[in-house]
Amino acid sequence: MTKVGIIGIGDMGSGIAKNLMANGFAVHGLDLDTERMQAFTKAGGIAAANLAELARDASAVFVMVMTGAQAEAVIFGEGGLAANMSDGTSIILTATIKPAESEAIGKRLADTAIHLIDSPVSGGFPGAQSGTLTMMAAGPEAALTACRPIMEAVSSTIHIVGDAAPKGQMIKACLQSIIGSIFSATFEAASLAAKAGIDGETLFKVVSTSGAGCGVARTALENIIDRKFAGTGSHISTMHKDLTICLSMAEQLGVPLHTASTAMQLFHAGKSKYPDGDNWVVTRVLEEIVGAELHR
């Protein structure tokens, strides 16, 4: 049975692990959170004692951490992946980090015989749990071919976007500028409807059957009208971080992002007021300003 490792077994990583197991892989995992590890082993995963044990004999290791510093630490830190994975194996960087950070990791790994597949994902918690994530993969052709069955276990759509980092992270930043902007427009529309006395169900049905009825808007509206602002698997810190990344990339390239900048400020307000909430909690900040709430 092919051994695959995963570092980070939260909302996204738990879904990746589940679908790898469902497709017959022996999944070894590691997370700092004890409850996550208990849920992982209960589901059939194999708890690794440390990074070295996880890396040893693994054909590939998914890195699904929060930041570039964390990714660098698990790959190059003492007892990390780079020192313990076999030649010809691959690190699949599914975390969303700054392109410059991904590029630096790729350059350091170039001095080894371990491949880097720079492949952030999209689809959120539902996509991770259902195995239908979209992957934006950049890496050597041989590594992409060898890891194809592993990646297909967690993804319904794999886009090959380049042959090396940071192409995956760069296209993810572009995507997140769109998604963050759709979110913020939806939050504002929900607040406008609430103030106008429109019920949430009506707004949801109209938006869902219109040209604006994409999955991002539908998911946001459904959680808003059901007043589900936490525990939905879409913590506000993640999108806040992603918008920070896309705006940083835009600044470096001299590209104005007016809409994404506004979205960033709305998410910053939501994260400041409700740091434990999910994306849709931004709507609560706006509702408090206008003095009205949108319910189903």
MARFITOR-598547 format. One record per residue (C-alpha): x, y, z; chain. Coordinates in Angstrom, 2 decimals. Example, Ala and Ser with C-alpha at 12.3 -4.5 7.8 and 13.67 -1.06 7.14 Angstrom:
<atoms>
<px: 12.30&py: -4.50&pz: 7.80&mol: A>
<px: 13.67&py: -1.06&pz: 7.14&mol: A>
</atoms>
This chain:
<atoms>
<px: 0.00&py: 0.00&pz: 0.00&mol: A>
<px: 1.44&py: 3.39&pz: -1.03&mol: A>
<px: 2.33&py: 5.63&pz: 1.91&mol: A>
<px: 1.27&py: 9.26&pz: 1.70&mol: A>
<px: 1.90&py: 11.84&pz: 4.41&mol: A>
<px: -0.09&py: 14.91&pz: 5.37&mol: A>
<px: 0.97&py: 17.73&pz: 7.66&mol: A>
<px: -1.94&py: 19.85&pz: 8.91&mol: A>
<px: -5.20&py: 18.00&pz: 9.52&mol: A>
<px: -7.64&py: 20.86&pz: 10.00&mol: A>
<px: -10.74&py: 21.72&pz: 7.97&mol: A>
<px: -8.91&py: 21.19&pz: 4.67&mol: A>
<px: -6.33&py: 18.59&pz: 5.63&mol: A>
<px: -8.88&py: 16.31&pz: 7.25&mol: A>
<px: -10.81&py: 16.12&pz: 3.99&mol: A>
<px: -7.66&py: 15.43&pz: 1.98&mol: A>
<px: -6.72&py: 12.66&pz: 4.41&mol: A>
<px: -10.21&py: 11.15&pz: 4.30&mol: A>
<px: -10.23&py: 10.91&pz: 0.52&mol: A>
<px: -6.71&py: 9.55&pz: 0.31&mol: A>
<px: -7.75&py: 6.76&pz: 2.69&mol: A>
<px: -10.92&py: 6.15&pz: 0.70&mol: A>
<px: -8.75&py: 5.61&pz: -2.38&mol: A>
<px: -6.55&py: 2.99&pz: -0.74&mol: A>
<px: -3.53&py: 4.99&pz: 0.40&mol: A>
<px: -1.86&py: 4.46&pz: 3.77&mol: A>
<px: -2.10&py: 7.97&pz: 5.20&mol: A>
<px: 0.32&py: 9.09&pz: 7.89&mol: A>
<px: -0.54&py: 12.41&pz: 9.48&mol: A>
<px: 0.80&py: 15.02&pz: 11.85&mol: A>
<px: -0.89&py: 18.00&pz: 13.50&mol: A>
<px: -0.16&py: 19.98&pz: 16.66&mol: A>
<px: -3.81&py: 19.78&pz: 17.73&mol: A>
<px: -4.49&py: 16.66&pz: 19.83&mol: A>
<px: -8.21&py: 16.55&pz: 19.01&mol: A>
<px: -7.49&py: 16.67&pz: 15.28&mol: A>
<px: -5.03&py: 13.81&pz: 15.63&mol: A>
<px: -7.56&py: 11.76&pz: 17.58&mol: A>
<px: -10.22&py: 12.31&pz: 14.89&mol: A>
<px: -7.66&py: 11.42&pz: 12.21&mol: A>
<px: -6.68&py: 8.10&pz: 13.77&mol: A>
<px: -10.31&py: 7.26&pz: 14.54&mol: A>
<px: -11.02&py: 7.68&pz: 10.81&mol: A>
<px: -8.26&py: 5.21&pz: 9.93&mol: A>
<px: -5.22&py: 7.46&pz: 9.66&mol: A>
<px: -1.82&py: 6.56&pz: 11.09&mol: A>
<px: -0.44&py: 9.06&pz: 13.58&mol: A>
<px: 3.21&py: 9.93&pz: 12.97&mol: A>
<px: 5.40&py: 10.48&pz: 16.02&mol: A>
<px: 7.38&py: 13.18&pz: 14.24&mol: A>
<px: 8.22&py: 14.63&pz: 10.83&mol: A>
<px: 11.03&py: 12.16&pz: 10.18&mol: A>
<px: 8.76&py: 9.19&pz: 10.75&mol: A>
<px: 6.07&py: 10.69&pz: 8.53&mol: A>
<px: 8.55&py: 11.40&pz: 5.75&mol: A>
<px: 10.28&py: 8.04&pz: 5.77&mol: A>
<px: 9.17&py: 5.82&pz: 2.83&mol: A>
<px: 6.40&py: 8.26&pz: 1.82&mol: A>
<px: 5.83&py: 8.60&pz: -1.91&mol: A>
<px: 4.46&py: 12.10&pz: -1.37&mol: A>
<px: 3.67&py: 14.43&pz: 1.51&mol: A>
<px: 0.94&py: 17.06&pz: 1.48&mol: A>
<px: 1.84&py: 20.25&pz: 3.34&mol: A>
<px: -1.40&py: 21.96&pz: 4.41&mol: A>
<px: -0.24&py: 24.51&pz: 6.97&mol: A>
<px: -1.26&py: 28.14&pz: 7.38&mol: A>
<px: 1.86&py: 30.19&pz: 6.62&mol: A>
<px: 5.04&py: 30.17&pz: 4.59&mol: A>
<px: 7.12&py: 30.12&pz: 7.75&mol: A>
<px: 5.34&py: 26.97&pz: 8.89&mol: A>
<px: 5.86&py: 25.34&pz: 5.49&mol: A>
<px: 9.57&py: 26.18&pz: 5.56&mol: A>
<px: 9.88&py: 24.81&pz: 9.10&mol: A>
<px: 8.33&py: 21.42&pz: 8.35&mol: A>
<px: 10.32&py: 21.03&pz: 5.14&mol: A>
<px: 13.75&py: 22.32&pz: 6.19&mol: A>
<px: 13.68&py: 22.36&pz: 9.99&mol: A>
<px: 15.52&py: 19.86&pz: 12.13&mol: A>
<px: 14.24&py: 16.37&pz: 11.32&mol: A>
<px: 12.09&py: 17.82&pz: 8.53&mol: A>
<px: 10.90&py: 16.47&pz: 5.20&mol: A>
<px: 13.93&py: 17.48&pz: 3.13&mol: A>
<px: 16.26&py: 15.50&pz: 5.37&mol: A>
<px: 14.13&py: 12.37&pz: 5.48&mol: A>
<px: 12.23&py: 11.87&pz: 2.23&mol: A>
<px: 13.69&py: 9.56&pz: -0.42&mol: A>
<px: 15.07&py: 10.68&pz: -3.77&mol: A>
<px: 12.39&py: 11.03&pz: -6.43&mol: A>
<px: 9.54&py: 11.62&pz: -3.99&mol: A>
<px: 7.42&py: 14.77&pz: -3.89&mol: A>
<px: 6.25&py: 17.44&pz: -1.49&mol: A>
<px: 2.80&py: 18.65&pz: -2.54&mol: A>
<px: 2.45&py: 22.18&pz: -1.20&mol: A>
<px: -1.31&py: 22.62&pz: -0.95&mol: A>
<px: -1.03&py: 25.46&pz: 1.56&mol: A>
<px: -1.66&py: 28.96&pz: 0.23&mol: A>
<px: 1.42&py: 31.06&pz: 0.95&mol: A>
<px: 3.20&py: 34.02&pz: -0.62&mol: A>
<px: 4.62&py: 33.29&pz: -4.09&mol: A>
<px: 8.05&py: 34.46&pz: -2.95&mol: A>
<px: 7.96&py: 31.95&pz: -0.10&mol: A>
<px: 6.99&py: 29.10&pz: -2.40&mol: A>
<px: 9.69&py: 30.10&pz: -4.88&mol: A>
<px: 12.32&py: 30.11&pz: -2.12&mol: A>
<px: 11.26&py: 26.63&pz: -1.00&mol: A>
<px: 11.47&py: 25.40&pz: -4.57&mol: A>
<px: 14.97&py: 26.80&pz: -5.02&mol: A>
<px: 16.22&py: 25.15&pz: -1.83&mol: A>
<px: 14.72&py: 21.81&pz: -2.84&mol: A>
<px: 16.39&py: 22.11&pz: -6.25&mol: A>
<px: 19.62&py: 21.14&pz: -4.53&mol: A>
<px: 18.04&py: 17.84&pz: -3.47&mol: A>
<px: 16.42&py: 14.97&pz: -5.35&mol: A>
<px: 13.03&py: 15.74&pz: -3.80&mol: A>
<px: 10.45&py: 17.38&pz: -6.05&mol: A>
<px: 8.16&py: 20.27&pz: -5.15&mol: A>
<px: 4.66&py: 20.40&pz: -6.58&mol: A>
<px: 3.40&py: 23.92&pz: -5.88&mol: A>
<px: -0.34&py: 23.28&pz: -5.81&mol: A>
<px: -2.65&py: 25.43&pz: -3.72&mol: A>
<px: -6.26&py: 24.32&pz: -3.87&mol: A>
<px: -9.73&py: 25.84&pz: -4.16&mol: A>
<px: -13.08&py: 24.47&pz: -3.10&mol: A>
<px: -13.00&py: 25.15&pz: 0.61&mol: A>
<px: -14.21&py: 22.79&pz: 3.29&mol: A>
<px: -16.94&py: 21.18&pz: 1.10&mol: A>
<px: -14.47&py: 20.50&pz: -1.71&mol: A>
<px: -11.90&py: 19.03&pz: 0.65&mol: A>
<px: -14.40&py: 16.75&pz: 2.33&mol: A>
<px: -15.97&py: 15.57&pz: -0.94&mol: A>
<px: -12.69&py: 15.08&pz: -2.79&mol: A>
<px: -13.60&py: 17.66&pz: -5.43&mol: A>
<px: -10.93&py: 20.28&pz: -4.84&mol: A>
<px: -9.50&py: 22.23&pz: -7.76&mol: A>
<px: -5.71&py: 21.99&pz: -7.81&mol: A>
<px: -3.42&py: 24.57&pz: -9.45&mol: A>
<px: -0.29&py: 22.48&pz: -9.84&mol: A>
<px: 3.16&py: 23.59&pz: -10.92&mol: A>
<px: 6.03&py: 21.13&pz: -10.87&mol: A>
<px: 8.31&py: 18.88&pz: -12.90&mol: A>
<px: 6.51&py: 16.69&pz: -15.41&mol: A>
<px: 7.90&py: 13.48&pz: -13.92&mol: A>
<px: 6.67&py: 14.41&pz: -10.44&mol: A>
<px: 3.24&py: 15.42&pz: -11.71&mol: A>
<px: 2.91&py: 12.13&pz: -13.56&mol: A>
<px: 4.03&py: 10.05&pz: -10.59&mol: A>
<px: 1.70&py: 11.89&pz: -8.19&mol: A>
<px: -1.30&py: 11.97&pz: -10.51&mol: A>
<px: -3.17&py: 9.10&pz: -8.78&mol: A>
<px: -2.52&py: 10.69&pz: -5.39&mol: A>
<px: -3.76&py: 14.08&pz: -6.53&mol: A>
<px: -6.80&py: 12.60&pz: -8.27&mol: A>
<px: -7.84&py: 11.07&pz: -4.94&mol: A>
<px: -8.50&py: 14.55&pz: -3.54&mol: A>
<px: -9.27&py: 16.59&pz: -6.65&mol: A>
<px: -11.83&py: 16.49&pz: -9.43&mol: A>
<px: -9.98&py: 19.10&pz: -11.49&mol: A>
<px: -6.20&py: 19.34&pz: -11.77&mol: A>
<px: -4.84&py: 22.29&pz: -13.71&mol: A>
<px: -1.16&py: 22.11&pz: -14.69&mol: A>
<px: -0.20&py: 25.78&pz: -14.48&mol: A>
<px: 3.60&py: 25.60&pz: -14.76&mol: A>
<px: 6.71&py: 23.51&pz: -14.29&mol: A>
<px: 7.93&py: 25.09&pz: -11.05&mol: A>
<px: 6.99&py: 27.22&pz: -8.07&mol: A>
<px: 5.61&py: 29.83&pz: -7.63&mol: A>
<px: 3.21&py: 29.56&pz: -10.57&mol: A>
<px: 0.62&py: 27.71&pz: -8.46&mol: A>
<px: 0.66&py: 30.35&pz: -5.73&mol: A>
<px: 0.50&py: 33.18&pz: -8.25&mol: A>
<px: -2.65&py: 31.92&pz: -9.95&mol: A>
<px: -4.20&py: 31.18&pz: -6.55&mol: A>
<px: -3.61&py: 34.82&pz: -5.58&mol: A>
<px: -5.42&py: 35.94&pz: -8.73&mol: A>
<px: -8.30&py: 33.58&pz: -7.96&mol: A>
<px: -8.59&py: 34.77&pz: -4.36&mol: A>
<px: -8.83&py: 38.39&pz: -5.47&mol: A>
<px: -11.99&py: 37.38&pz: -7.35&mol: A>
<px: -13.44&py: 35.20&pz: -4.61&mol: A>
<px: -12.78&py: 37.77&pz: -1.89&mol: A>
<px: -14.45&py: 40.45&pz: -4.00&mol: A>
<px: -17.53&py: 38.28&pz: -4.61&mol: A>
<px: -17.75&py: 37.59&pz: -0.89&mol: A>
<px: -17.60&py: 41.27&pz: 0.03&mol: A>
<px: -20.20&py: 42.25&pz: -2.57&mol: A>
<px: -22.49&py: 39.52&pz: -1.24&mol: A>
<px: -22.07&py: 40.71&pz: 2.34&mol: A>
<px: -22.96&py: 44.26&pz: 1.30&mol: A>
<px: -25.98&py: 43.08&pz: -0.70&mol: A>
<px: -27.20&py: 41.08&pz: 2.29&mol: A>
<px: -26.98&py: 44.17&pz: 4.50&mol: A>
<px: -28.78&py: 46.26&pz: 1.90&mol: A>
<px: -31.58&py: 43.69&pz: 1.66&mol: A>
<px: -31.87&py: 43.54&pz: 5.44&mol: A>
<px: -32.24&py: 47.31&pz: 5.72&mol: A>
<px: -34.79&py: 47.33&pz: 2.89&mol: A>
<px: -36.92&py: 44.71&pz: 4.65&mol: A>
<px: -36.37&py: 41.94&pz: 2.10&mol: A>
<px: -36.40&py: 38.45&pz: 3.59&mol: A>
<px: -33.32&py: 36.29&pz: 3.18&mol: A>
<px: -35.04&py: 33.39&pz: 1.43&mol: A>
<px: -36.25&py: 35.68&pz: -1.35&mol: A>
<px: -32.82&py: 37.18&pz: -1.87&mol: A>
<px: -31.21&py: 33.75&pz: -1.85&mol: A>
<px: -33.61&py: 32.35&pz: -4.46&mol: A>
<px: -33.22&py: 35.34&pz: -6.78&mol: A>
<px: -29.43&py: 35.41&pz: -6.55&mol: A>
<px: -29.18&py: 31.63&pz: -6.97&mol: A>
<px: -31.11&py: 31.67&pz: -10.25&mol: A>
<px: -29.42&py: 34.78&pz: -11.65&mol: A>
<px: -26.11&py: 35.46&pz: -13.34&mol: A>
<px: -24.68&py: 36.26&pz: -9.89&mol: A>
<px: -25.60&py: 32.83&pz: -8.55&mol: A>
<px: -22.15&py: 31.28&pz: -8.34&mol: A>
<px: -21.18&py: 28.85&pz: -5.62&mol: A>
<px: -19.31&py: 31.53&pz: -3.68&mol: A>
<px: -22.33&py: 33.83&pz: -3.45&mol: A>
<px: -24.80&py: 31.01&pz: -2.77&mol: A>
<px: -22.73&py: 29.55&pz: 0.05&mol: A>
<px: -22.23&py: 32.96&pz: 1.64&mol: A>
<px: -25.90&py: 33.90&pz: 1.44&mol: A>
<px: -27.11&py: 30.56&pz: 2.76&mol: A>
<px: -24.89&py: 30.83&pz: 5.82&mol: A>
<px: -25.91&py: 34.45&pz: 6.36&mol: A>
<px: -29.67&py: 33.84&pz: 6.29&mol: A>
<px: -29.28&py: 30.77&pz: 8.48&mol: A>
<px: -27.13&py: 32.88&pz: 10.86&mol: A>
<px: -24.24&py: 30.42&pz: 10.74&mol: A>
<px: -21.25&py: 32.61&pz: 11.40&mol: A>
<px: -18.87&py: 30.06&pz: 12.93&mol: A>
<px: -18.02&py: 26.39&pz: 12.63&mol: A>
<px: -18.78&py: 26.09&pz: 8.90&mol: A>
<px: -15.19&py: 25.21&pz: 7.92&mol: A>
<px: -14.37&py: 28.60&pz: 6.37&mol: A>
<px: -12.54&py: 30.55&pz: 9.08&mol: A>
<px: -12.12&py: 34.23&pz: 8.34&mol: A>
<px: -8.38&py: 34.13&pz: 9.03&mol: A>
<px: -7.76&py: 32.09&pz: 5.89&mol: A>
<px: -9.42&py: 34.48&pz: 3.43&mol: A>
<px: -7.94&py: 37.44&pz: 5.30&mol: A>
<px: -4.49&py: 35.89&pz: 4.80&mol: A>
<px: -5.18&py: 35.10&pz: 1.13&mol: A>
<px: -6.25&py: 38.67&pz: 0.37&mol: A>
<px: -3.11&py: 39.91&pz: 2.09&mol: A>
<px: -1.09&py: 37.67&pz: -0.23&mol: A>
<px: -2.81&py: 38.82&pz: -3.44&mol: A>
<px: -2.47&py: 42.50&pz: -2.49&mol: A>
<px: 1.19&py: 42.00&pz: -1.65&mol: A>
<px: 1.78&py: 40.40&pz: -5.05&mol: A>
<px: -0.10&py: 43.23&pz: -6.76&mol: A>
<px: 2.02&py: 45.82&pz: -4.96&mol: A>
<px: 5.22&py: 44.08&pz: -6.05&mol: A>
<px: 4.03&py: 44.01&pz: -9.66&mol: A>
<px: 2.55&py: 47.52&pz: -9.64&mol: A>
<px: -1.01&py: 46.35&pz: -10.34&mol: A>
<px: -3.92&py: 48.32&pz: -8.81&mol: A>
<px: -6.58&py: 46.09&pz: -7.21&mol: A>
<px: -9.34&py: 48.49&pz: -6.19&mol: A>
<px: -12.04&py: 45.90&pz: -5.55&mol: A>
<px: -9.81&py: 43.40&pz: -3.77&mol: A>
<px: -8.50&py: 46.24&pz: -1.59&mol: A>
<px: -12.04&py: 47.05&pz: -0.47&mol: A>
<px: -12.67&py: 43.37&pz: 0.22&mol: A>
<px: -9.50&py: 43.28&pz: 2.30&mol: A>
<px: -10.74&py: 46.14&pz: 4.49&mol: A>
<px: -14.11&py: 44.44&pz: 5.03&mol: A>
<px: -12.42&py: 41.19&pz: 5.99&mol: A>
<px: -10.06&py: 43.09&pz: 8.26&mol: A>
<px: -13.05&py: 44.65&pz: 10.02&mol: A>
<px: -14.71&py: 41.25&pz: 10.40&mol: A>
<px: -11.56&py: 39.59&pz: 11.69&mol: A>
<px: -10.94&py: 42.41&pz: 14.17&mol: A>
<px: -14.48&py: 42.31&pz: 15.57&mol: A>
<px: -15.10&py: 38.56&pz: 15.35&mol: A>
<px: -11.70&py: 36.81&pz: 15.23&mol: A>
<px: -13.23&py: 33.37&pz: 15.82&mol: A>
<px: -15.86&py: 33.72&pz: 13.09&mol: A>
<px: -16.07&py: 32.44&pz: 9.52&mol: A>
<px: -16.04&py: 34.51&pz: 6.33&mol: A>
<px: -19.71&py: 35.44&pz: 6.52&mol: A>
<px: -19.28&py: 37.11&pz: 9.91&mol: A>
<px: -18.26&py: 40.24&pz: 8.00&mol: A>
<px: -21.99&py: 40.66&pz: 7.37&mol: A>
<px: -22.60&py: 41.04&pz: 11.08&mol: A>
<px: -20.30&py: 44.06&pz: 11.16&mol: A>
<px: -22.28&py: 45.66&pz: 8.34&mol: A>
<px: -25.61&py: 44.73&pz: 9.94&mol: A>
<px: -24.56&py: 46.42&pz: 13.16&mol: A>
<px: -23.86&py: 49.60&pz: 11.21&mol: A>
<px: -27.24&py: 49.64&pz: 9.44&mol: A>
<px: -29.23&py: 48.26&pz: 12.36&mol: A>
<px: -30.90&py: 45.37&pz: 10.51&mol: A>
<px: -30.32&py: 41.62&pz: 10.13&mol: A>
<px: -31.05&py: 39.28&pz: 7.24&mol: A>
<px: -32.87&py: 36.08&pz: 8.24&mol: A>
<px: -34.29&py: 33.28&pz: 6.17&mol: A>
</atoms>
